[in-house]
Amino acid sequence: MGLFDSFKTNEKQLTEFAQLLGKFDAPSFIGLAKVLCVHVFDNEHLDENGKPTPRPAEEIIEDCIIAFDQSNHKRRREIIKIMRRVVKNK
């Protein structure tokens, strides 16, 4: 059983998504998380000022991969195209 067996997206597309995601800077990463409807802040845990605390990056990345995998084929293709442009224009 391989690493990608539990995903519906093919291995090549998931690998490209992960590689492109690794090249993102913080603002691009947060933007992608928002596009994928992944929460960046933990609203249940507040800091001393009463503001939500950021979630660990590992959790956000994992949720982004899951959200990408659960997207339909057309949306995944569009996300990959946009990610390529973001990385190319850095």
N, C-alpha and C positions, 0 to 999 in steps of 0.2 A: 504494500500500500504506500503510495507516494504522498509527498507533502501537499500536492494540489488536488488530491482525490476528493476532498470534501467541498471543493468549489465547483460552481457550474461554469465559470469562465475558463477558457483554455489556458494552459500553462504559459504559453508564449505571451499572451496579453497580460496576465497577472504579473509575470516577471518584468515586462516592460513598465507596467504601472509602478511596481516597487522600485525599479531602478530610477525612473523619472522622479518619483516622490523623494528619493534620497538626495536628489540634486536641488531640491527646492529650498529657498531661503524661508525664514519665518513668516513674513507676510503672505507669500504665495502658499505656504503650507496651511495657514489659517484660512485663506480664501478657498482653497480646495476643500477643507473640512466643512466650511459653510455650504459650498455647492453640494456636497454629499450629505448635508443635514446631520453632521456629526458635531456633538457638543464639545466645545473646547474648554469650557468652564464647568466646574462642579458646583451646581447651585445648592446642593445639600450641605456642603462644608464652606463656611464663611471665614474670612480672615478677621483680624482684630478690628477692622474698620467696617465690617458687615458686608464686604464685597465677596462675590464667589471666587473660589481659588481655582487656578488652572489645573486641569487634569494632567497626569503624567503623559509625556509624549508617546510612550509605548502604547498606552491605551488608545490614544487618538489615532495613531497609525493603524493599529489593529482594527478599530472601528471604521476607518477609511477604506481599508482593504475589503472588509465585509460589505460595506455600503456599495463599493464599486462592483463587487461580485454580484450583489443583488440587483444592480441596475440592469435595464434591458440592453440588448446588443447595440442598438443605435446610440444610446446615451454613453455607453462605455467607449464606443468609437470616438464620439465627440470629445469626451473627457481626455482621452489619449492624445487626440490632435491638439487640443488646447495646451496640455502639459508639454508636448513637444515644442510648441511655440514659446512657452514660458521659459523653458530650459535654454532654447536656442537664443533668445533675446537677453539672457543674463549678461 
